[in-house]
Amino acid sequence: MTEEPGWNQPQQGSPNPADGQRQPPPGWGQPQAPPPPGWGQPQAPPGWGQQQPGGGGQWGPQVQAEKPGIIPLRPLAVGEILDGAFTAVRQNPGATIGLTVAATTVVQIVSTILTAIGQRSSSGTEIFFGLVGTGLELVVRIALAGALSIVVSEATLGSRMNSGEVLQRIRPRLGGLIGLSIAVTLLTILGIIGLLVGAVFVAVALALSTPAYVLEGGTIGTAMRRSWALVRGAWWRTFGILLLTGIIALVLGIVLGVVLGVIRNSSSMTDPYSGDLTALGLFVNAVLSIVGNTVTTPIIAGVVALVYIDRRIRLEGLDVTLAQTARDRAAASPRYE
């Protein structure tokens, strides 16, 4: 995969991101050109290291941050993360909605076949197939979050992408991304089996592993450790943002569920004797599931990617690298009089 400026693969011998030092990982690099006059380098509180321009947050006077794309390049408020996710989807419908429709359609075809087989089998088989379908949907959601993080990262710099460009960028990492998605899903399920609180903790701690894997490179294990290093110290904030996003998705799902319930009550949707879905019912159920996932998945993926970027801005001064990259791109772009 051709690495873009500012989103490089970390090099060997880089400082451990978990050591608390606010330094960008090697490969993402420090900007080669000096920062614009007047930005300076204000002193930061102990433990934050050297404060980078645009990352002032609550410390010292607020500096007007650059905004080449969907977000200002500084620590983000919750509202800015949500707004940025919606904006990324609106500006890149083919790369976000298009990929989501394609992936969820394949999953729903498989899930519908499993449901049809399960309805004609024993109760144990039906439950097993139902769990397989649910697990498959979760794996695809996580994998889409990684793929769509490319779209969000480019939208942060003011660039737009189509689905072909995303597929070209993600292809070299696709196998590992699917493996990472399966690993995160299995660990989350193990957490559920062990304790619900443990499942929530694991899910939040590993939530940023997919954008880390796609944008930084490295192995699956490295991406998981990277996610934990970024979430650590801000677990509750990350949980709150993801919970709020989940509530928004739930409200949208409830609206679609009401529609589904009305349709399911139709006599043609279910068998009058067994209560199972008919062929038409299975088809309608699959279509509504595709619509529901298409509405919610890109938003959730966008929020995850922006939380990842926000954590890197707060901990590593990534805003400096992104601002320099955006300026370099703007200078290299042809201008028409």
C-alpha positions in Angstrom: 0.0 0.0 0.0 1.4 3.4 -0.9 1.7 5.4 2.3 0.4 8.9 2.4 2.4 11.7 4.0 1.6 11.9 7.7 0.2 8.4 7.9 3.4 6.3 7.6 4.3 3.0 9.1 6.2 3.4 12.4 9.9 2.5 12.1 11.8 0.1 14.2 13.2 1.5 17.4 10.4 4.0 17.9 9.6 5.1 21.5 6.9 3.1 23.1 3.7 5.1 22.9 2.7 3.8 26.3 5.6 5.5 28.1 3.6 8.7 28.5 5.9 10.9 26.4 4.0 13.1 24.0 6.1 12.4 20.9 4.9 11.4 17.5 5.9 7.8 16.5 8.7 7.7 14.0 7.4 7.5 10.4 4.6 9.9 11.1 7.4 12.2 11.5 8.0 15.8 12.5 7.1 18.4 9.8 10.2 19.2 7.8 9.3 22.8 7.3 9.3 25.1 10.3 5.9 26.0 11.8 4.3 29.3 10.7 5.5 32.4 12.6 3.6 33.1 15.8 2.7 29.6 16.5 5.5 29.2 19.0 5.8 26.3 21.5 4.0 27.2 24.7 4.9 25.4 27.9 2.6 22.5 28.8 1.7 21.0 32.2 4.0 18.2 33.5 3.3 14.8 31.8 2.2 16.3 28.6 5.7 16.9 27.3 6.2 19.6 24.7 2.9 21.2 23.6 2.5 21.3 19.8 0.8 24.0 17.8 -2.9 23.5 17.5 -3.0 21.0 20.4 -3.3 23.5 23.2 -6.7 22.3 24.3 -7.5 23.7 27.7 -3.9 24.8 28.5 -3.1 28.4 27.8 -4.7 30.7 25.2 -6.7 29.0 22.5 -5.0 29.2 19.1 -7.1 29.3 16.0 -6.6 25.9 14.5 -6.3 25.2 10.8 -9.3 23.3 9.3 -8.3 21.9 5.9 -11.0 19.3 6.0 -13.9 18.0 8.2 -12.4 18.9 11.6 -10.2 21.6 13.0 -6.6 20.3 13.7 -6.7 20.5 17.5 -8.1 18.4 20.3 -11.8 17.8 19.4 -15.0 18.3 21.4 -17.6 15.5 21.3 -19.9 17.5 19.0 -17.0 18.1 16.6 -16.3 14.3 16.4 -20.0 13.5 15.6 -20.3 16.4 13.1 -17.0 15.3 11.4 -18.3 11.7 11.1 -21.6 12.9 9.4 -19.6 15.3 7.2 -17.3 12.5 6.0 -20.2 10.4 5.0 -21.9 13.3 3.3 -18.8 14.3 1.3 -17.8 10.7 0.4 -21.1 8.8 -0.2 -19.6 6.3 -2.7 -16.7 5.3 -0.5 -18.8 5.1 2.7 -22.3 4.2 1.9 -21.3 2.3 -1.3 -18.8 0.0 0.4 -21.2 -0.5 3.4 -24.0 -1.6 1.1 -21.8 -4.0 -0.8 -20.4 -5.6 2.3 -23.6 -5.8 4.3 -25.5 -7.2 1.3 -23.0 -10.2 1.1 -23.4 -10.7 4.9 -27.2 -10.6 4.7 -27.3 -13.1 1.9 -25.3 -15.5 4.1 -27.3 -14.7 7.2 -30.6 -15.2 5.4 -29.5 -18.6 4.1 -28.4 -19.6 7.6 -31.8 -18.4 9.0 -33.7 -20.3 6.4 -31.7 -23.5 7.2 -32.1 -22.9 11.0 -35.9 -22.6 10.8 -36.0 -26.0 9.3 -33.6 -27.6 11.8 -33.5 -28.3 15.5 -33.7 -25.4 18.0 -30.0 -25.9 18.9 -29.0 -25.6 15.2 -31.2 -22.5 14.8 -29.5 -20.8 17.8 -26.0 -21.7 16.5 -26.7 -20.4 13.0 -28.1 -17.2 14.6 -25.0 -16.7 16.6 -22.8 -17.3 13.5 -24.8 -14.7 11.6 -24.5 -12.2 14.4 -20.8 -12.8 14.7 -20.3 -12.4 11.0 -22.1 -9.1 11.1 -19.9 -7.9 13.9 -16.7 -8.9 12.1 -17.8 -7.0 9.0 -18.7 -3.9 11.0 -15.2 -3.9 12.6 -13.5 -4.5 9.2 -15.6 -1.6 7.6 -14.5 0.6 10.5 -10.9 0.0 9.4 -11.5 0.5 5.7 -13.6 3.7 6.3 -10.9 5.1 8.5 -8.9 5.8 5.3 -11.8 7.9 4.0 -12.0 9.8 7.3 -8.2 10.4 7.4 -8.2 11.8 3.9 -11.3 13.9 4.7 -9.4 15.4 7.7 -6.9 16.7 5.2 -9.6 18.0 2.8 -9.5 15.2 0.3 -12.3 13.1 -1.0 -12.2 9.5 -2.1 -14.4 7.0 -4.1 -14.8 3.3 -3.4 -12.2 2.3 -5.9 -9.5 4.4 -4.3 -10.4 3.0 -0.9 -10.3 -0.6 -2.2 -6.9 0.1 -3.8 -5.5 1.5 -0.5 -7.0 -1.3 1.7 -6.2 -4.3 -0.5 -2.7 -5.0 0.9 -4.0 -4.9 4.4 -7.3 -6.6 3.9 -6.4 -10.1 5.0 -4.8 -8.8 8.3 -7.8 -6.5 8.8 -10.2 -9.4 8.6 -8.0 -11.3 11.0 -7.9 -8.4 13.4 -11.7 -8.0 13.2 -12.2 -11.7 14.1 -9.7 -11.4 17.0 -11.5 -8.4 18.4 -14.8 -10.1 18.0 -13.7 -13.3 19.7 -12.1 -11.3 22.6 -15.3 -9.3 23.0 -17.4 -12.5 23.1 -15.0 -14.0 25.7 -15.5 -10.9 27.7 -19.3 -11.3 27.5 -19.0 -14.9 28.5 -16.7 -13.9 31.5 -18.4 -10.7 32.6 -20.5 -8.0 30.8 -18.3 -5.3 32.3 -15.2 -7.1 31.0 -16.7 -7.2 27.5 -17.4 -3.5 27.5 -13.9 -2.8 28.8 -12.3 -4.9 26.1 -14.4 -3.5 23.4 -13.6 0.1 24.3 -9.9 -0.7 24.8 -9.6 -2.2 21.4 -11.9 0.2 19.6 -9.1 2.1 18.0 -7.2 -1.0 16.8 -8.7 -1.0 13.3 -7.7 2.6 12.3 -4.3 2.0 13.9 -3.8 -1.1 11.9 -4.9 0.5 8.6 -3.2 3.9 9.0 0.0 2.9 10.8 0.7 -0.6 9.5 2.3 -3.2 11.7 0.9 -6.4 13.0 -2.5 -7.3 14.5 -0.9 -7.5 18.0 0.8 -4.1 17.5 -2.5 -2.5 16.5 -4.2 -3.9 19.6 -1.4 -2.6 21.9 -1.5 0.7 20.1 -5.3 1.0 20.7 -4.8 0.3 24.4 -2.0 2.9 24.6 -4.2 5.5 23.0 -7.3 4.7 25.1 -5.5 4.4 28.4 -6.1 7.5 30.5 -9.2 8.4 28.5 -11.2 5.2 28.7 -14.3 6.9 30.2 -14.3 9.7 27.6 -13.8 7.1 24.8 -16.6 5.0 26.3 -18.9 8.0 26.6 -18.4 9.0 22.9 -18.9 5.5 21.7 -22.0 5.1 23.9 -23.5 8.4 22.6 -22.9 7.2 19.0 -24.4 3.9 19.9 -27.5 5.6 21.2 -27.9 7.6 18.0 -27.5 4.4 16.0 -30.0 2.7 18.3 -32.6 5.5 17.7 -32.2 5.1 14.0 -32.5 1.3 14.4 -35.7 1.6 16.4 -37.2 3.7 13.7 -36.3 1.1 11.2 -37.5 -1.6 13.6 -40.9 -0.1 13.8 -41.2 -0.3 10.0 -39.9 -3.9 10.1 -42.5 -4.8 12.8 -45.3 -3.4 10.7 -44.2 -5.3 7.7 -43.6 -8.5 9.6 -47.2 -8.4 10.9 -48.3 -8.9 7.4 -49.8 -12.4 6.9 -47.5 -12.9 3.8 -44.4 -12.5 5.9 -44.7 -15.4 8.3 -46.0 -19.0 8.1 -49.4 -19.1 9.8 -48.6 -22.5 11.4 -45.0 -22.4 12.5 -44.5 -18.6 12.8 -41.3 -18.8 10.8 -40.5 -16.2 8.2 -41.6 -17.0 4.6 -39.3 -16.6 1.6 -40.7 -13.1 1.1 -40.3 -12.4 4.8 -36.6 -13.4 4.7 -36.1 -11.2 1.7 -37.7 -8.2 3.3 -35.9 -8.8 6.6 -32.5 -8.9 4.7 -33.3 -5.7 2.8 -34.3 -3.8 5.9 -31.1 -5.1 7.7 -29.0 -3.8 4.8 -30.7 -0.4 5.0 -30.2 -0.3 8.8 -26.5 -1.2 8.6 -26.0 1.3 5.7 -27.4 4.1 7.8 -25.5 3.3 11.0 -22.2 1.7 10.1 -20.5 4.6 8.3 -21.4 6.9 11.2 -19.9 4.6 13.8 -16.8 4.0 11.7 -16.3 7.7 11.3 -16.6 8.4 15.0 -14.0 5.6 15.8 -11.6 7.1 13.2 -12.0 10.6 14.6 -11.6 9.5 18.2 -8.3 7.8 17.1 -7.2 11.0 15.4 -8.2 13.1 18.5 -6.2 10.8 20.8 -3.1 11.2 18.6 -3.5 14.9 18.5 -3.8 15.1 22.3 -0.9 12.6 23.1 1.5 13.1 20.1 0.9 16.4 18.5 -0.4 14.8 15.3 -2.1 18.1 14.4 1.3 19.5 13.4 1.9 16.7 11.0 -1.6 16.8 9.5 -1.4 20.6 9.1 1.9 20.4 7.4 0.7 17.7 5.1 -2.4 19.7 4.2 -0.3 22.7 3.4 2.1 20.6 1.3 -0.9 19.2 -0.7 -2.4 22.6 -1.2 0.9 24.0 -2.5 1.3 21.0 -4.9 -2.2 21.2 -6.2 -2.6 23.0 -9.6 -4.3 26.4 -9.4 -6.6 27.7 -12.0 -6.9 31.4 -12.5 
